[in-house]
Amino acid sequence: MLTQFYEYFQLYNTPQEVRSECNALTVVNIGTTTAILDGLEIAPGAQYVSTGNENEINMTRYRLSFTGAGNDIVLVIRKIYK
């Protein structure tokens, strides 16, 4: 039997908490400033990927912030099983 999932896309442009609550999480910096996710610097155009194994759910609450002047925006993609 195949396991169904969907992908949830969300944009963030202010410092805040990002809840994963999913199997796999990708954070893509599509802005012009450096994004910081729990102390990890994500340069413009770069991404952070957290993958999960079957039957795993990542419950991490990440702290998102930005440095410098420019466009602060990241795209967060979550893989969520039904």
mmCIF file of the N, C-alpha and C atoms, coordinates in Angstrom:
data_MODEL
# 
_entry.id   MODEL 
# 
loop_
_atom_site.group_PDB 
_atom_site.id 
_atom_site.type_symbol 
_atom_site.label_atom_id 
_atom_site.label_alt_id 
_atom_site.label_comp_id 
_atom_site.label_asym_id 
_atom_site.label_entity_id 
_atom_site.label_seq_id 
_atom_site.pdbx_PDB_ins_code 
_atom_site.Cartn_x 
_atom_site.Cartn_y 
_atom_site.Cartn_z 
_atom_site.occupancy 
_atom_site.B_iso_or_equiv 
_atom_site.pdbx_formal_charge 
_atom_site.auth_seq_id 
_atom_site.auth_comp_id 
_atom_site.auth_asym_id 
_atom_site.auth_atom_id 
_atom_site.pdbx_PDB_model_num 
ATOM 1   N N  . MET A 1 1  ? 0.837  -1.185 0.000  1.00 0.00 ? 1  MET A N  1 
ATOM 2   C CA . MET A 1 1  ? 0.000  0.000  0.000  1.00 0.00 ? 1  MET A CA 1 
ATOM 3   C C  . MET A 1 1  ? 0.879  1.245  0.000  1.00 0.00 ? 1  MET A C  1 
ATOM 4   N N  . LEU A 1 2  ? 0.548  2.180  -0.825 1.00 0.00 ? 2  LEU A N  1 
ATOM 5   C CA . LEU A 1 2  ? 1.304  3.422  -0.903 1.00 0.00 ? 2  LEU A CA 1 
ATOM 6   C C  . LEU A 1 2  ? 0.875  4.378  0.204  1.00 0.00 ? 2  LEU A C  1 
ATOM 7   N N  . THR A 1 3  ? 1.847  5.074  0.760  1.00 0.00 ? 3  THR A N  1 
ATOM 8   C CA . THR A 1 3  ? 1.565  6.074  1.783  1.00 0.00 ? 3  THR A CA 1 
ATOM 9   C C  . THR A 1 3  ? 1.409  7.427  1.109  1.00 0.00 ? 3  THR A C  1 
ATOM 10  N N  . GLN A 1 4  ? 0.312  8.097  1.380  1.00 0.00 ? 4  GLN A N  1 
ATOM 11  C CA . GLN A 1 4  ? 0.053  9.394  0.758  1.00 0.00 ? 4  GLN A CA 1 
ATOM 12  C C  . GLN A 1 4  ? 0.629  10.520 1.612  1.00 0.00 ? 4  GLN A C  1 
ATOM 13  N N  . PHE A 1 5  ? 1.095  11.556 0.931  1.00 0.00 ? 5  PHE A N  1 
ATOM 14  C CA . PHE A 1 5  ? 1.585  12.754 1.613  1.00 0.00 ? 5  PHE A CA 1 
ATOM 15  C C  . PHE A 1 5  ? 1.274  13.960 0.749  1.00 0.00 ? 5  PHE A C  1 
ATOM 16  N N  . TYR A 1 6  ? 1.407  15.116 1.344  1.00 0.00 ? 6  TYR A N  1 
ATOM 17  C CA . TYR A 1 6  ? 1.291  16.354 0.582  1.00 0.00 ? 6  TYR A CA 1 
ATOM 18  C C  . TYR A 1 6  ? 2.418  17.281 0.994  1.00 0.00 ? 6  TYR A C  1 
ATOM 19  N N  . GLU A 1 7  ? 2.697  18.260 0.153  1.00 0.00 ? 7  GLU A N  1 
ATOM 20  C CA . GLU A 1 7  ? 3.723  19.258 0.454  1.00 0.00 ? 7  GLU A CA 1 
ATOM 21  C C  . GLU A 1 7  ? 3.048  20.592 0.721  1.00 0.00 ? 7  GLU A C  1 
ATOM 22  N N  . TYR A 1 8  ? 3.494  21.234 1.788  1.00 0.00 ? 8  TYR A N  1 
ATOM 23  C CA . TYR A 1 8  ? 2.922  22.508 2.213  1.00 0.00 ? 8  TYR A CA 1 
ATOM 24  C C  . TYR A 1 8  ? 3.990  23.581 2.040  1.00 0.00 ? 8  TYR A C  1 
ATOM 25  N N  . PHE A 1 9  ? 3.716  24.601 1.228  1.00 0.00 ? 9  PHE A N  1 
ATOM 26  C CA . PHE A 1 9  ? 4.655  25.683 0.945  1.00 0.00 ? 9  PHE A CA 1 
ATOM 27  C C  . PHE A 1 9  ? 4.225  26.930 1.711  1.00 0.00 ? 9  PHE A C  1 
ATOM 28  N N  . GLN A 1 10 ? 5.192  27.585 2.361  1.00 0.00 ? 10 GLN A N  1 
ATOM 29  C CA . GLN A 1 10 ? 4.871  28.801 3.112  1.00 0.00 ? 10 GLN A CA 1 
ATOM 30  C C  . GLN A 1 10 ? 6.062  29.756 3.058  1.00 0.00 ? 10 GLN A C  1 
ATOM 31  N N  . LEU A 1 11 ? 5.773  31.052 2.885  1.00 0.00 ? 11 LEU A N  1 
ATOM 32  C CA . LEU A 1 11 ? 6.809  32.085 2.877  1.00 0.00 ? 11 LEU A CA 1 
ATOM 33  C C  . LEU A 1 11 ? 6.879  32.758 4.244  1.00 0.00 ? 11 LEU A C  1 
ATOM 34  N N  . TYR A 1 12 ? 8.097  33.055 4.690  1.00 0.00 ? 12 TYR A N  1 
ATOM 35  C CA . TYR A 1 12 ? 8.326  33.792 5.935  1.00 0.00 ? 12 TYR A CA 1 
ATOM 36  C C  . TYR A 1 12 ? 9.199  34.998 5.618  1.00 0.00 ? 12 TYR A C  1 
ATOM 37  N N  . ASN A 1 13 ? 8.839  36.172 6.138  1.00 0.00 ? 13 ASN A N  1 
ATOM 38  C CA . ASN A 1 13 ? 9.650  37.369 5.896  1.00 0.00 ? 13 ASN A CA 1 
ATOM 39  C C  . ASN A 1 13 ? 9.890  38.182 7.163  1.00 0.00 ? 13 ASN A C  1 
ATOM 40  N N  . THR A 1 14 ? 9.599  37.602 8.319  1.00 0.00 ? 14 THR A N  1 
ATOM 41  C CA . THR A 1 14 ? 9.878  38.254 9.600  1.00 0.00 ? 14 THR A CA 1 
ATOM 42  C C  . THR A 1 14 ? 10.500 37.239 10.544 1.00 0.00 ? 14 THR A C  1 
ATOM 43  N N  . PRO A 1 15 ? 11.329 37.700 11.482 1.00 0.00 ? 15 PRO A N  1 
ATOM 44  C CA . PRO A 1 15 ? 11.889 36.778 12.473 1.00 0.00 ? 15 PRO A CA 1 
ATOM 45  C C  . PRO A 1 15 ? 10.762 36.145 13.291 1.00 0.00 ? 15 PRO A C  1 
ATOM 46  N N  . GLN A 1 16 ? 10.797 34.831 13.428 1.00 0.00 ? 16 GLN A N  1 
ATOM 47  C CA . GLN A 1 16 ? 9.751  34.126 14.170 1.00 0.00 ? 16 GLN A CA 1 
ATOM 48  C C  . GLN A 1 16 ? 10.119 32.669 14.366 1.00 0.00 ? 16 GLN A C  1 
ATOM 49  N N  . GLU A 1 17 ? 9.250  31.968 15.081 1.00 0.00 ? 17 GLU A N  1 
ATOM 50  C CA . GLU A 1 17 ? 9.419  30.538 15.270 1.00 0.00 ? 17 GLU A CA 1 
ATOM 51  C C  . GLU A 1 17 ? 8.830  29.815 14.065 1.00 0.00 ? 17 GLU A C  1 
ATOM 52  N N  . VAL A 1 18 ? 9.575  28.827 13.565 1.00 0.00 ? 18 VAL A N  1 
ATOM 53  C CA . VAL A 1 18 ? 9.101  27.994 12.461 1.00 0.00 ? 18 VAL A CA 1 
ATOM 54  C C  . VAL A 1 18 ? 8.948  26.578 13.010 1.00 0.00 ? 18 VAL A C  1 
ATOM 55  N N  . ARG A 1 19 ? 7.733  26.089 13.024 1.00 0.00 ? 19 ARG A N  1 
ATOM 56  C CA . ARG A 1 19 ? 7.473  24.736 13.515 1.00 0.00 ? 19 ARG A CA 1 
ATOM 57  C C  . ARG A 1 19 ? 7.550  23.756 12.353 1.00 0.00 ? 19 ARG A C  1 
ATOM 58  N N  . SER A 1 20 ? 8.261  22.670 12.563 1.00 0.00 ? 20 SER A N  1 
ATOM 59  C CA . SER A 1 20 ? 8.372  21.690 11.489 1.00 0.00 ? 20 SER A CA 1 
ATOM 60  C C  . SER A 1 20 ? 7.122  20.817 11.419 1.00 0.00 ? 20 SER A C  1 
ATOM 61  N N  . GLU A 1 21 ? 6.872  20.001 12.424 1.00 0.00 ? 21 GLU A N  1 
ATOM 62  C CA . GLU A 1 21 ? 5.697  19.127 12.489 1.00 0.00 ? 21 GLU A CA 1 
ATOM 63  C C  . GLU A 1 21 ? 5.439  18.419 11.158 1.00 0.00 ? 21 GLU A C  1 
ATOM 64  N N  . CYS A 1 22 ? 6.497  17.799 10.621 1.00 0.00 ? 22 CYS A N  1 
ATOM 65  C CA . CYS A 1 22 ? 6.419  17.137 9.326  1.00 0.00 ? 22 CYS A CA 1 
ATOM 66  C C  . CYS A 1 22 ? 7.492  16.057 9.246  1.00 0.00 ? 22 CYS A C  1 
ATOM 67  N N  . ASN A 1 23 ? 7.513  15.332 8.142  1.00 0.00 ? 23 ASN A N  1 
ATOM 68  C CA . ASN A 1 23 ? 8.524  14.301 7.941  1.00 0.00 ? 23 ASN A CA 1 
ATOM 69  C C  . ASN A 1 23 ? 9.814  14.890 7.379  1.00 0.00 ? 23 ASN A C  1 
ATOM 70  N N  . ALA A 1 24 ? 9.705  15.796 6.423  1.00 0.00 ? 24 ALA A N  1 
ATOM 71  C CA . ALA A 1 24 ? 10.875 16.422 5.807  1.00 0.00 ? 24 ALA A CA 1 
ATOM 72  C C  . ALA A 1 24 ? 10.636 17.923 5.701  1.00 0.00 ? 24 ALA A C  1 
ATOM 73  N N  . LEU A 1 25 ? 11.696 18.679 5.926  1.00 0.00 ? 25 LEU A N  1 
ATOM 74  C CA . LEU A 1 25 ? 11.600 20.140 5.918  1.00 0.00 ? 25 LEU A CA 1 
ATOM 75  C C  . LEU A 1 25 ? 12.720 20.707 5.056  1.00 0.00 ? 25 LEU A C  1 
ATOM 76  N N  . THR A 1 26 ? 12.369 21.648 4.171  1.00 0.00 ? 26 THR A N  1 
ATOM 77  C CA . THR A 1 26 ? 13.356 22.359 3.367  1.00 0.00 ? 26 THR A CA 1 
ATOM 78  C C  . THR A 1 26 ? 13.128 23.851 3.555  1.00 0.00 ? 26 THR A C  1 
ATOM 79  N N  . VAL A 1 27 ? 14.207 24.578 3.849  1.00 0.00 ? 27 VAL A N  1 
ATOM 80  C CA . VAL A 1 27 ? 14.149 26.031 3.992  1.00 0.00 ? 27 VAL A CA 1 
ATOM 81  C C  . VAL A 1 27 ? 15.050 26.621 2.917  1.00 0.00 ? 27 VAL A C  1 
ATOM 82  N N  . VAL A 1 28 ? 14.463 27.364 1.981  1.00 0.00 ? 28 VAL A N  1 
ATOM 83  C CA . VAL A 1 28 ? 15.200 27.961 0.870  1.00 0.00 ? 28 VAL A CA 1 
ATOM 84  C C  . VAL A 1 28 ? 15.230 29.470 1.066  1.00 0.00 ? 28 VAL A C  1 
ATOM 85  N N  . ASN A 1 29 ? 16.424 30.051 1.091  1.00 0.00 ? 29 ASN A N  1 
ATOM 86  C CA . ASN A 1 29 ? 16.551 31.501 1.222  1.00 0.00 ? 29 ASN A CA 1 
ATOM 87  C C  . ASN A 1 29 ? 16.396 32.118 -0.165 1.00 0.00 ? 29 ASN A C  1 
ATOM 88  N N  . ILE A 1 30 ? 15.238 32.719 -0.419 1.00 0.00 ? 30 ILE A N  1 
ATOM 89  C CA . ILE A 1 30 ? 14.991 33.348 -1.722 1.00 0.00 ? 30 ILE A CA 1 
ATOM 90  C C  . ILE A 1 30 ? 15.116 34.866 -1.633 1.00 0.00 ? 30 ILE A C  1 
ATOM 91  N N  . GLY A 1 31 ? 15.613 35.349 -0.503 1.00 0.00 ? 31 GLY A N  1 
ATOM 92  C CA . GLY A 1 31 ? 15.814 36.780 -0.312 1.00 0.00 ? 31 GLY A CA 1 
ATOM 93  C C  . GLY A 1 31 ? 17.228 37.198 -0.668 1.00 0.00 ? 31 GLY A C  1 
ATOM 94  N N  . THR A 1 32 ? 17.583 38.419 -0.259 1.00 0.00 ? 32 THR A N  1 
ATOM 95  C CA . THR A 1 32 ? 18.917 38.959 -0.547 1.00 0.00 ? 32 THR A CA 1 
ATOM 96  C C  . THR A 1 32 ? 19.769 39.101 0.706  1.00 0.00 ? 32 THR A C  1 
ATOM 97  N N  . THR A 1 33 ? 19.212 38.773 1.872  1.00 0.00 ? 33 THR A N  1 
ATOM 98  C CA . THR A 1 33 ? 19.974 38.818 3.120  1.00 0.00 ? 33 THR A CA 1 
ATOM 99  C C  . THR A 1 33 ? 20.192 37.398 3.620  1.00 0.00 ? 33 THR A C  1 
ATOM 100 N N  . THR A 1 34 ? 21.125 37.242 4.542  1.00 0.00 ? 34 THR A N  1 
ATOM 101 C CA . THR A 1 34 ? 21.382 35.939 5.135  1.00 0.00 ? 34 THR A CA 1 
ATOM 102 C C  . THR A 1 34 ? 20.275 35.600 6.126  1.00 0.00 ? 34 THR A C  1 
ATOM 103 N N  . ALA A 1 35 ? 19.725 34.407 6.003  1.00 0.00 ? 35 ALA A N  1 
ATOM 104 C CA . ALA A 1 35 ? 18.736 33.912 6.963  1.00 0.00 ? 35 ALA A CA 1 
ATOM 105 C C  . ALA A 1 35 ? 19.472 33.074 8.000  1.00 0.00 ? 35 ALA A C  1 
ATOM 106 N N  . ILE A 1 36 ? 19.002 33.123 9.231  1.00 0.00 ? 36 ILE A N  1 
ATOM 107 C CA . ILE A 1 36 ? 19.615 32.337 10.299 1.00 0.00 ? 36 ILE A CA 1 
ATOM 108 C C  . ILE A 1 36 ? 18.543 31.441 10.898 1.00 0.00 ? 36 ILE A C  1 
ATOM 109 N N  . LEU A 1 37 ? 18.789 30.139 10.853 1.00 0.00 ? 37 LEU A N  1 
ATOM 110 C CA . LEU A 1 37 ? 17.859 29.142 11.374 1.00 0.00 ? 37 LEU A CA 1 
ATOM 111 C C  . LEU A 1 37 ? 18.548 28.404 12.514 1.00 0.00 ? 37 LEU A C  1 
ATOM 112 N N  . ASP A 1 38 ? 18.164 28.718 13.744 1.00 0.00 ? 38 ASP A N  1 
ATOM 113 C CA . ASP A 1 38 ? 18.791 28.131 14.938 1.00 0.00 ? 38 ASP A CA 1 
ATOM 114 C C  . ASP A 1 38 ? 20.314 28.255 14.901 1.00 0.00 ? 38 ASP A C  1 
ATOM 115 N N  . GLY A 1 39 ? 20.816 29.411 14.494 1.00 0.00 ? 39 GLY A N  1 
ATOM 116 C CA . GLY A 1 39 ? 22.253 29.659 14.468 1.00 0.00 ? 39 GLY A CA 1 
ATOM 117 C C  . GLY A 1 39 ? 22.941 29.261 13.171 1.00 0.00 ? 39 GLY A C  1 
ATOM 118 N N  . LEU A 1 40 ? 22.256 28.527 12.297 1.00 0.00 ? 40 LEU A N  1 
ATOM 119 C CA . LEU A 1 40 ? 22.820 28.119 11.010 1.00 0.00 ? 40 LEU A CA 1 
ATOM 120 C C  . LEU A 1 40 ? 22.573 29.213 9.986  1.00 0.00 ? 40 LEU A C  1 
ATOM 121 N N  . GLU A 1 41 ? 23.633 29.753 9.406  1.00 0.00 ? 41 GLU A N  1 
ATOM 122 C CA . GLU A 1 41 ? 23.490 30.801 8.397  1.00 0.00 ? 41 GLU A CA 1 
ATOM 123 C C  . GLU A 1 41 ? 23.159 30.182 7.041  1.00 0.00 ? 41 GLU A C  1 
ATOM 124 N N  . ILE A 1 42 ? 22.104 30.701 6.419  1.00 0.00 ? 42 ILE A N  1 
ATOM 125 C CA . ILE A 1 42 ? 21.691 30.248 5.091  1.00 0.00 ? 42 ILE A CA 1 
ATOM 126 C C  . ILE A 1 42 ? 21.844 31.436 4.146  1.00 0.00 ? 42 ILE A C  1 
ATOM 127 N N  . ALA A 1 43 ? 22.837 31.372 3.275  1.00 0.00 ? 43 ALA A N  1 
ATOM 128 C CA . ALA A 1 43 ? 23.131 32.464 2.345  1.00 0.00 ? 43 ALA A CA 1 
ATOM 129 C C  . ALA A 1 43 ? 22.015 32.589 1.308  1.00 0.00 ? 43 ALA A C  1 
ATOM 130 N N  . PRO A 1 44 ? 21.878 33.772 0.694  1.00 0.00 ? 44 PRO A N  1 
ATOM 131 C CA . PRO A 1 44 ? 20.890 33.929 -0.374 1.00 0.00 ? 44 PRO A CA 1 
ATOM 132 C C  . PRO A 1 44 ? 21.095 32.865 -1.461 1.00 0.00 ? 44 PRO A C  1 
ATOM 133 N N  . GLY A 1 45 ? 20.028 32.191 -1.840 1.00 0.00 ? 45 GLY A N  1 
ATOM 134 C CA . GLY A 1 45 ? 20.095 31.138 -2.849 1.00 0.00 ? 45 GLY A CA 1 
ATOM 135 C C  . GLY A 1 45 ? 20.405 29.757 -2.297 1.00 0.00 ? 45 GLY A C  1 
ATOM 136 N N  . ALA A 1 46 ? 20.808 29.676 -1.043 1.00 0.00 ? 46 ALA A N  1 
ATOM 137 C CA . ALA A 1 46 ? 21.140 28.388 -0.428 1.00 0.00 ? 46 ALA A CA 1 
ATOM 138 C C  . ALA A 1 46 ? 19.918 27.820 0.289  1.00 0.00 ? 46 ALA A C  1 
ATOM 139 N N  . GLN A 1 47 ? 20.057 26.574 0.743  1.00 0.00 ? 47 GLN A N  1 
ATOM 140 C CA . GLN A 1 47 ? 18.940 25.943 1.429  1.00 0.00 ? 47 GLN A CA 1 
ATOM 141 C C  . GLN A 1 47 ? 19.413 25.027 2.546  1.00 0.00 ? 47 GLN A C  1 
ATOM 142 N N  . TYR A 1 48 ? 18.507 24.748 3.469  1.00 0.00 ? 48 TYR A N  1 
ATOM 143 C CA . TYR A 1 48 ? 18.721 23.779 4.544  1.00 0.00 ? 48 TYR A CA 1 
ATOM 144 C C  . TYR A 1 48 ? 17.679 22.686 4.355  1.00 0.00 ? 48 TYR A C  1 
ATOM 145 N N  . VAL A 1 49 ? 18.112 21.422 4.429  1.00 0.00 ? 49 VAL A N  1 
ATOM 146 C CA . VAL A 1 49 ? 17.199 20.303 4.240  1.00 0.00 ? 49 VAL A CA 1 
ATOM 147 C C  . VAL A 1 49 ? 17.314 19.354 5.424  1.00 0.00 ? 49 VAL A C  1 
ATOM 148 N N  . SER A 1 50 ? 16.177 18.998 6.005  1.00 0.00 ? 50 SER A N  1 
ATOM 149 C CA . SER A 1 50 ? 16.106 18.004 7.068  1.00 0.00 ? 50 SER A CA 1 
ATOM 150 C C  . SER A 1 50 ? 15.165 16.910 6.592  1.00 0.00 ? 50 SER A C  1 
ATOM 151 N N  . THR A 1 51 ? 15.723 15.736 6.293  1.00 0.00 ? 51 THR A N  1 
ATOM 152 C CA . THR A 1 51 ? 14.899 14.640 5.791  1.00 0.00 ? 51 THR A CA 1 
ATOM 153 C C  . THR A 1 51 ? 14.565 13.675 6.917  1.00 0.00 ? 51 THR A C  1 
ATOM 154 N N  . GLY A 1 52 ? 13.464 12.985 6.763  1.00 0.00 ? 52 GLY A N  1 
ATOM 155 C CA . GLY A 1 52 ? 13.053 12.001 7.752  1.00 0.00 ? 52 GLY A CA 1 
ATOM 156 C C  . GLY A 1 52 ? 12.901 10.635 7.121  1.00 0.00 ? 52 GLY A C  1 
ATOM 157 N N  . ASN A 1 53 ? 13.002 9.619  7.958  1.00 0.00 ? 53 ASN A N  1 
ATOM 158 C CA . ASN A 1 53 ? 12.761 8.255  7.512  1.00 0.00 ? 53 ASN A CA 1 
ATOM 159 C C  . ASN A 1 53 ? 11.267 7.954  7.577  1.00 0.00 ? 53 ASN A C  1 
ATOM 160 N N  . GLU A 1 54 ? 10.886 6.834  7.017  1.00 0.00 ? 54 GLU A N  1 
ATOM 161 C CA . GLU A 1 54 ? 9.486  6.430  7.043  1.00 0.00 ? 54 GLU A CA 1 
ATOM 162 C C  . GLU A 1 54 ? 8.987  6.355  8.486  1.00 0.00 ? 54 GLU A C  1 
ATOM 163 N N  . ASN A 1 55 ? 7.791  6.835  8.716  1.00 0.00 ? 55 ASN A N  1 
ATOM 164 C CA . ASN A 1 55 ? 7.131  6.834  10.029 1.00 0.00 ? 55 ASN A CA 1 
ATOM 165 C C  . ASN A 1 55 ? 7.795  7.750  11.049 1.00 0.00 ? 55 ASN A C  1 
ATOM 166 N N  . GLU A 1 56 ? 8.559  8.733  10.610 1.00 0.00 ? 56 GLU A N  1 
ATOM 167 C CA . GLU A 1 56 ? 9.153  9.723  11.513 1.00 0.00 ? 56 GLU A CA 1 
ATOM 168 C C  . GLU A 1 56 ? 8.475  11.074 11.307 1.00 0.00 ? 56 GLU A C  1 
ATOM 169 N N  . ILE A 1 57 ? 8.363  11.831 12.400 1.00 0.00 ? 57 ILE A N  1 
ATOM 170 C CA . ILE A 1 57 ? 7.860  13.200 12.335 1.00 0.00 ? 57 ILE A CA 1 
ATOM 171 C C  . ILE A 1 57 ? 8.840  14.090 13.082 1.00 0.00 ? 57 ILE A C  1 
ATOM 172 N N  . ASN A 1 58 ? 9.318  15.124 12.423 1.00 0.00 ? 58 ASN A N  1 
ATOM 173 C CA . ASN A 1 58 ? 10.214 16.111 13.024 1.00 0.00 ? 58 ASN A CA 1 
ATOM 174 C C  . ASN A 1 58 ? 9.351  17.127 13.769 1.00 0.00 ? 58 ASN A C  1 
ATOM 175 N N  . MET A 1 59 ? 9.556  17.262 15.072 1.00 0.00 ? 59 MET A N  1 
ATOM 176 C CA . MET A 1 59 ? 8.751  18.184 15.886 1.00 0.00 ? 59 MET A CA 1 
ATOM 177 C C  . MET A 1 59 ? 9.559  19.409 16.325 1.00 0.00 ? 59 MET A C  1 
ATOM 178 N N  . THR A 1 60 ? 10.673 19.680 15.669 1.00 0.00 ? 60 THR A N  1 
ATOM 179 C CA . THR A 1 60 ? 11.544 20.792 16.038 1.00 0.00 ? 60 THR A CA 1 
ATOM 180 C C  . THR A 1 60 ? 10.849 22.133 15.852 1.00 0.00 ? 60 THR A C  1 
ATOM 181 N N  . ARG A 1 61 ? 11.130 23.042 16.779 1.00 0.00 ? 61 ARG A N  1 
ATOM 182 C CA . ARG A 1 61 ? 10.694 24.440 16.653 1.00 0.00 ? 61 ARG A CA 1 
ATOM 183 C C  . ARG A 1 61 ? 11.950 25.267 16.390 1.00 0.00 ? 61 ARG A C  1 
ATOM 184 N N  . TYR A 1 62 ? 12.100 25.731 15.177 1.00 0.00 ? 62 TYR A N  1 
ATOM 185 C CA . TYR A 1 62 ? 13.284 26.483 14.762 1.00 0.00 ? 62 TYR A CA 1 
ATOM 186 C C  . TYR A 1 62 ? 13.083 27.973 15.017 1.00 0.00 ? 62 TYR A C  1 
ATOM 187 N N  . ARG A 1 63 ? 14.176 28.659 15.334 1.00 0.00 ? 63 ARG A N  1 
ATOM 188 C CA . ARG A 1 63 ? 14.163 30.122 15.459 1.00 0.00 ? 63 ARG A CA 1 
ATOM 189 C C  . ARG A 1 63 ? 14.711 30.701 14.155 1.00 0.00 ? 63 ARG A C  1 
ATOM 190 N N  . LEU A 1 64 ? 13.914 31.514 13.486 1.00 0.00 ? 64 LEU A N  1 
ATOM 191 C CA . LEU A 1 64 ? 14.301 32.130 12.217 1.00 0.00 ? 64 LEU A CA 1 
ATOM 192 C C  . LEU A 1 64 ? 14.550 33.611 12.425 1.00 0.00 ? 64 LEU A C  1 
ATOM 193 N N  . SER A 1 65 ? 15.687 34.093 11.901 1.00 0.00 ? 65 SER A N  1 
ATOM 194 C CA . SER A 1 65 ? 15.981 35.530 11.911 1.00 0.00 ? 65 SER A CA 1 
ATOM 195 C C  . SER A 1 65 ? 16.755 35.864 10.640 1.00 0.00 ? 65 SER A C  1 
ATOM 196 N N  . PHE A 1 66 ? 17.010 37.152 10.441 1.00 0.00 ? 66 PHE A N  1 
ATOM 197 C CA . PHE A 1 66 ? 17.706 37.623 9.245  1.00 0.00 ? 66 PHE A CA 1 
ATOM 198 C C  . PHE A 1 66 ? 18.773 38.630 9.644  1.00 0.00 ? 66 PHE A C  1 
ATOM 199 N N  . THR A 1 67 ? 19.812 38.783 8.799  1.00 0.00 ? 67 THR A N  1 
ATOM 200 C CA . THR A 1 67 ? 20.867 39.757 9.064  1.00 0.00 ? 67 THR A CA 1 
ATOM 201 C C  . THR A 1 67 ? 20.984 40.729 7.903  1.00 0.00 ? 67 THR A C  1 
ATOM 202 N N  . GLY A 1 68 ? 21.375 41.953 8.208  1.00 0.00 ? 68 GLY A N  1 
ATOM 203 C CA . GLY A 1 68 ? 21.639 42.939 7.172  1.00 0.00 ? 68 GLY A CA 1 
ATOM 204 C C  . GLY A 1 68 ? 20.392 43.554 6.574  1.00 0.00 ? 68 GLY A C  1 
ATOM 205 N N  . ALA A 1 69 ? 20.635 44.442 5.610  1.00 0.00 ? 69 ALA A N  1 
ATOM 206 C CA . ALA A 1 69 ? 19.546 45.136 4.914  1.00 0.00 ? 69 ALA A CA 1 
ATOM 207 C C  . ALA A 1 69 ? 19.280 44.432 3.591  1.00 0.00 ? 69 ALA A C  1 
ATOM 208 N N  . GLY A 1 70 ? 18.044 44.440 3.181  1.00 0.00 ? 70 GLY A N  1 
ATOM 209 C CA . GLY A 1 70 ? 17.665 43.806 1.922  1.00 0.00 ? 70 GLY A CA 1 
ATOM 210 C C  . GLY A 1 70 ? 16.322 43.128 2.052  1.00 0.00 ? 70 GLY A C  1 
ATOM 211 N N  . ASN A 1 71 ? 16.084 42.146 1.202  1.00 0.00 ? 71 ASN A N  1 
ATOM 212 C CA . ASN A 1 71 ? 14.816 41.411 1.219  1.00 0.00 ? 71 ASN A CA 1 
ATOM 213 C C  . ASN A 1 71 ? 14.946 40.170 2.091  1.00 0.00 ? 71 ASN A C  1 
ATOM 214 N N  . ASP A 1 72 ? 14.211 40.155 3.196  1.00 0.00 ? 72 ASP A N  1 
ATOM 215 C CA . ASP A 1 72 ? 14.203 39.016 4.111  1.00 0.00 ? 72 ASP A CA 1 
ATOM 216 C C  . ASP A 1 72 ? 13.057 38.094 3.722  1.00 0.00 ? 72 ASP A C  1 
ATOM 217 N N  . ILE A 1 73 ? 13.380 36.950 3.106  1.00 0.00 ? 73 ILE A N  1 
ATOM 218 C CA . ILE A 1 73 ? 12.310 36.012 2.745  1.00 0.00 ? 73 ILE A CA 1 
ATOM 219 C C  . ILE A 1 73 ? 12.878 34.605 2.550  1.00 0.00 ? 73 ILE A C  1 
ATOM 220 N N  . VAL A 1 74 ? 12.214 33.652 3.180  1.00 0.00 ? 74 VAL A N  1 
ATOM 221 C CA . VAL A 1 74 ? 12.559 32.250 2.977  1.00 0.00 ? 74 VAL A CA 1 
ATOM 222 C C  . VAL A 1 74 ? 11.292 31.483 2.597  1.00 0.00 ? 74 VAL A C  1 
ATOM 223 N N  . LEU A 1 75 ? 11.491 30.433 1.830  1.00 0.00 ? 75 LEU A N  1 
ATOM 224 C CA . LEU A 1 75 ? 10.416 29.517 1.470  1.00 0.00 ? 75 LEU A CA 1 
ATOM 225 C C  . LEU A 1 75 ? 10.603 28.251 2.289  1.00 0.00 ? 75 LEU A C  1 
ATOM 226 N N  . VAL A 1 76 ? 9.578  27.855 3.024  1.00 0.00 ? 76 VAL A N  1 
ATOM 227 C CA . VAL A 1 76 ? 9.626  26.636 3.823  1.00 0.00 ? 76 VAL A CA 1 
ATOM 228 C C  . VAL A 1 76 ? 8.698  25.613 3.174  1.00 0.00 ? 76 VAL A C  1 
ATOM 229 N N  . ILE A 1 77 ? 9.248  24.429 2.896  1.00 0.00 ? 77 ILE A N  1 
ATOM 230 C CA . ILE A 1 77 ? 8.480  23.347 2.286  1.00 0.00 ? 77 ILE A CA 1 
ATOM 231 C C  . ILE A 1 77 ? 8.451  22.185 3.274  1.00 0.00 ? 77 ILE A C  1 
ATOM 232 N N  . ARG A 1 78 ? 7.247  21.757 3.621  1.00 0.00 ? 78 ARG A N  1 
ATOM 233 C CA . ARG A 1 78 ? 7.075  20.641 4.554  1.00 0.00 ? 78 ARG A CA 1 
ATOM 234 C C  . ARG A 1 78 ? 6.464  19.445 3.823  1.00 0.00 ? 78 ARG A C  1 
ATOM 235 N N  . LYS A 1 79 ? 6.990  18.254 4.092  1.00 0.00 ? 79 LYS A N  1 
ATOM 236 C CA . LYS A 1 79 ? 6.399  17.010 3.589  1.00 0.00 ? 79 LYS A CA 1 
ATOM 237 C C  . LYS A 1 79 ? 5.593  16.408 4.735  1.00 0.00 ? 79 LYS A C  1 
ATOM 238 N N  . ILE A 1 80 ? 4.279  16.316 4.537  1.00 0.00 ? 80 ILE A N  1 
ATOM 239 C CA . ILE A 1 80 ? 3.384  15.870 5.602  1.00 0.00 ? 80 ILE A CA 1 
ATOM 240 C C  . ILE A 1 80 ? 2.600  14.652 5.118  1.00 0.00 ? 80 ILE A C  1 
ATOM 241 N N  . TYR A 1 81 ? 2.679  13.571 5.897  1.00 0.00 ? 81 TYR A N  1 
ATOM 242 C CA . TYR A 1 81 ? 1.923  12.362 5.562  1.00 0.00 ? 81 TYR A CA 1 
ATOM 243 C C  . TYR A 1 81 ? 0.477  12.495 5.993  1.00 0.00 ? 81 TYR A C  1 
ATOM 244 N N  . LYS A 1 82 ? -0.424 11.904 5.220  1.00 0.00 ? 82 LYS A N  1 
ATOM 245 C CA . LYS A 1 82 ? -1.857 11.927 5.555  1.00 0.00 ? 82 LYS A CA 1 
ATOM 246 C C  . LYS A 1 82 ? -2.149 10.864 6.588  1.00 0.00 ? 82 LYS A C  1 
# 
